[in-house]
Amino acid sequence: MSIVTASDGSPATSSRCGPALNLIGETWVEGRGITNRDICNPADTAEVLALVREAALEQVDEACAAAAAAFPG
């Protein structure tokens, strides 16, 4: 939750944070895909919690390889 300024200048609360990141291996990275997606509060779908840039195809391959290496056999 963060404090933001409402249009009338009064403080208001917002649960929206900065851009969300993707976890690939042990590293948090910003997606390099061409599509952005809003992540909404499941209890109030009108409330956007974060904006996520989807992973590029190469990042998906990296994530799959990291997952396979983490759980051998």
Contact map, one row per residue, 1 for C-alpha under 8 A:
1110000000001111100000000000000000000000000000000000000000000000000000000
1111000000001111100000000000000000000000000000000000000000000000000000000
1111100000111100000000000000000000000000000000000000000000000000000000000
0111110000111100000000000000000000000000000000000000000000000000000000000
0011111111110000000000000000000000000000000000000000000000000000000000000
0001111111110000000000000000000000000000000000000000000000000000000000000
0000111111000000000000000000000000000000000000000000000000000000000000000
0000111111000000000000000000000000000000000000000000000000000000000000000
0000111111100000000000000000000000000000000000000000000000000000000000000
0000111111110000000000000000000000000000000000000000000000000000000000000
0011110011111000000000000000000000000000000000000000000000000000000000000
0011110001111100000000000000000000000000000000000000000000000000000000000
1111000000111110000000000000000000000000000000000000000000000000000000000
1111000000011111000000000000000000000000000000000000000000000000000000000
1100000000001111100000000000000000000000000000001000000000000000000000000
1100000000000111110000000000000000000000000000011100000000000000000000000
1100000000000011111100000000000000000000000000001100000000000000000000000
0000000000000001111100000000000000000000000000000110000000000000000000000
0000000000000000111110000000000000000000000000000111100000000000000000000
0000000000000000111111000000010000000000000000000111100000000000000000000
0000000000000000001111100001111000000000000000000001100000000000000000000
0000000000000000000111110001111000000000000000000000001000000000000000000
0000000000000000000011111111100000000000000000000000000000000010000000000
0000000000000000000001111111100000000000000000000000000000100110010000000
0000000000000000000000111110000000000000000000000000000000000110011000000
0000000000000000000000111111000000000000000000000000000000000000000000000
0000000000000000000000111111100000000000000000000000000000000000000000000
0000000000000000000011110111110000000000000000000000000000000000000000000
0000000000000000000011110011111000000000000000000000000000000000000000000
0000000000000000000111000001111100000000000000000000101000000000000000000
0000000000000000000011000000111110000000000000000001111100100000000000000
0000000000000000000000000000011111000000000000000000111100100000000000000
0000000000000000000000000000001111110000000000000000111110000000000000000
0000000000000000000000000000000111110000000000000000110100000000000000000
0000000000000000000000000000000011111000000000000000110000000000000000000
0000000000000000000000000000000011111100000000000011110000000000000000000
0000000000000000000000000000000000111110000000000011110000000000000000000
0000000000000000000000000000000000011111000000011111000000000000000000000
0000000000000000000000000000000000001111100000011111000000000000000000000
0000000000000000000000000000000000000111110111111100000000000000000000000
0000000000000000000000000000000000000011111111111000000000000000000000000
0000000000000000000000000000000000000001111110000000000000000000000000000
0000000000000000000000000000000000000000111110000000000000000000000000000
0000000000000000000000000000000000000001111111100000000000000000000000000
0000000000000000000000000000000000000001111111110000000000000000000000000
0000000000000000000000000000000000000001100111110000000000000000000000000
0000000000000000000000000000000000000001100111111000000000000000000000000
0000000000000001000000000000000000000111100011111110000000000000000000000
0000000000000011100000000000000000000111100000111110000000000000000000000
0000000000000001111100000000000000000111000000011111000000000000000000000
0000000000000000011100000000000000011110000000011111100000000000000000000
0000000000000000001110000000001000011110000000000111110000000000000000000
0000000000000000001110000000011111111000000000000011111000000000000000000
0000000000000000000000000000001111111000000000000001111100000000000000000
0000000000000000000001000000011110000000000000000000111111110000000000000
0000000000000000000000000000001111000000000000000000011111110000000000000
0000000000000000000000000000000010000000000000000000001111111000000000000
0000000000000000000000000000000000000000000000000000001111111100000000000
0000000000000000000000010000001100000000000000000000001111111110000000000
0000000000000000000000000000000000000000000000000000001111111111000000000
0000000000000000000000000000000000000000000000000000000011111111100000000
0000000000000000000000011000000000000000000000000000000001111111110000000
0000000000000000000000111000000000000000000000000000000000111111111000000
0000000000000000000000000000000000000000000000000000000000011111111100000
0000000000000000000000000000000000000000000000000000000000001111111110000
0000000000000000000000011000000000000000000000000000000000000111111111000
0000000000000000000000001000000000000000000000000000000000000011111111100
0000000000000000000000000000000000000000000000000000000000000001111111110
0000000000000000000000000000000000000000000000000000000000000000111111110
0000000000000000000000000000000000000000000000000000000000000000011111110
0000000000000000000000000000000000000000000000000000000000000000001111111
0000000000000000000000000000000000000000000000000000000000000000000111111
0000000000000000000000000000000000000000000000000000000000000000000000111
